[in-house]
Amino acid sequence: MSFLSATLSRVKPSPTIAVTTKAAELKAAGRDVIGLGAGEPDFDTPQNIKDAAIAAINAGKTKYTAVDGIPELKKAICEKFKRENGLVYEPAQVTVNSGGKQTLYNALMATLNPGDEVIIPAPYWVSYPDMVLLAGGTPVAVEASLETSFKLTPDQLEAAITEKTKWFIFNSPSNPTGAGYSRDELKALTDVLMRHPHVWVMTDDMYEHLAYDDFEFCTPAQVEPGLYDRTLTCNGVSKAYAMTGWRIGYAAGPKELIAAMRKVQSQSTSNPCSVSQYAALEALTGPQDYLAANNEIFVRRRNLVVSMLSEIEGVTCPVPEGAFYVYPSIAGLIGKTTPKGVKIETDEDFATALLEDHGVAVVFGAAFGLSPNFRVSYATSDEALKEACSRIQAFCATLV
Ligand SMILES: Cc1ncc(COP(=O)(O)O)c(C=O)c1O
């Protein structure tokens, strides 16, 4: 019998981390590699946020805090939900955690029993199914196709719900597609959920502020107040405020759920880093003007990548509403062969050959539950993106 737990054997390591590691190995071996795998903004954390953290250190805010967040930050989070989402919460309904990842993990650990099903629209963020497995539940992936711009339809949601369904995980704008649900599209889904009172909603709004053109972000409990009592609204400072390393995520929802999540956290990590909490407080309460400035840069990069990839025969690249990813389909390239004689049978074959022969690291679609596609993160410089897209064009042109 293995020394390791049976639960762990059902879980796979993060494929996005595997791609990043392989790219780093090739770089270390002297290869010219452009990484388009990273899930984080290339911008530095804004200075006012860094200054708040330094001030917190100097003021001795370096001790344990309340397990799920300092009162000032919880208050600021309540204000944020009211101001930006029209949602009214009190501090006892708020939890602060070590990154958005821990928020979701706490919620799943606090609620799942063996046999409980969690509906996850695919393509999905790689961690959802494995976190459900770790917590002892059963992930139920439902494929949202290119034809619906990678968005789940109400009929698909309806068909996936069983009496064992506990959660529906919702993510808009999405990692890995960048797809964002309009208010009407979301309302059509919440109408389905209103017919199934035993299903709870875990909405991962991590990319809320990374929304472009005239896309209007909205979140389930805002669109359908009838879901307020069974919705956990999750968010965090990692992506919008370029704070991935600081590790602060948060959520609001029913008090009993928040208390159960606190219990999980109290017996695992305790409080999130004290200094990071003060930094997050400044992020939420300080100036917000750089959000729009960053978005201008992201829109320019998105347009560059979509237009260069769309020129490739065999590649279809929808224009996403938000986040910093595109998720092109390579259906038209499957079955072709590289100059080295490698047959491209899967999107993993495509990503491997692209990395080995042309030095561009992307993440293959199978990792996100929908193939044949690949994910490009455009959170890198215009120059690197131009060069990488030229190389992808050159690679695809060699396929026969
Ligand atoms: C959709 C989504 N949710 C949550 C997270 C986790 O964010 P954090 O770095 O705050 O744990 C990520 C990070 O990649 C993400 O893409």
The ligand as an SDF file (V2000), in Angstrom:
LIG
                    3D

 16 16  0  0  0  0  0  0  0  0999 V2000
   -9.8430   31.9340  -12.2360 C   0  0  0  0  0  0  0  0  0  0  0  0
   -8.8480   32.0150  -11.1370 C   0  0  0  0  0  0  0  0  0  0  0  0
   -9.2780   31.9460   -9.8630 N   0  0  0  0  0  0  0  0  0  0  0  0
   -8.4410   32.0010   -8.8340 C   0  0  0  0  0  0  0  0  0  0  0  0
   -7.0880   32.1430   -9.0330 C   0  0  0  0  0  0  0  0  0  0  0  0
   -6.1920   32.1620   -7.8220 C   0  0  0  0  0  0  0  0  0  0  0  0
   -5.7080   33.3900   -7.5300 O   0  0  0  0  0  0  0  0  0  0  0  0
   -4.6730   33.5950   -6.3250 P   0  0  0  0  0  0  0  0  0  0  0  0
   -3.3490   33.7970   -6.9670 O   0  0  0  0  0  0  0  0  0  0  0  0
   -5.1740   34.7930   -5.6030 O   0  0  0  0  0  0  0  0  0  0  0  0
   -4.6930   32.3780   -5.4780 O   0  0  0  0  0  0  0  0  0  0  0  0
   -6.5790   32.2090  -10.3250 C   0  0  0  0  0  0  0  0  0  0  0  0
   -5.1370   32.2960  -10.5570 C   0  0  0  0  0  0  0  0  0  0  0  0
   -4.6160   31.9510  -11.5860 O   0  0  0  0  0  0  0  0  0  0  0  0
   -7.4840   32.1540  -11.4140 C   0  0  0  0  0  0  0  0  0  0  0  0
   -7.0630   32.2280  -12.6720 O   0  0  0  0  0  0  0  0  0  0  0  0
  1  2  1  0
  2  3  1  0
  2 15  2  0
  3  4  2  0
  4  5  1  0
  5  6  1  0
  5 12  2  0
  6  7  1  0
  7  8  1  0
  8  9  2  0
  8 10  1  0
  8 11  1  0
 12 13  1  0
 12 15  1  0
 13 14  2  0
 15 16  1  0
M  END
$$$$
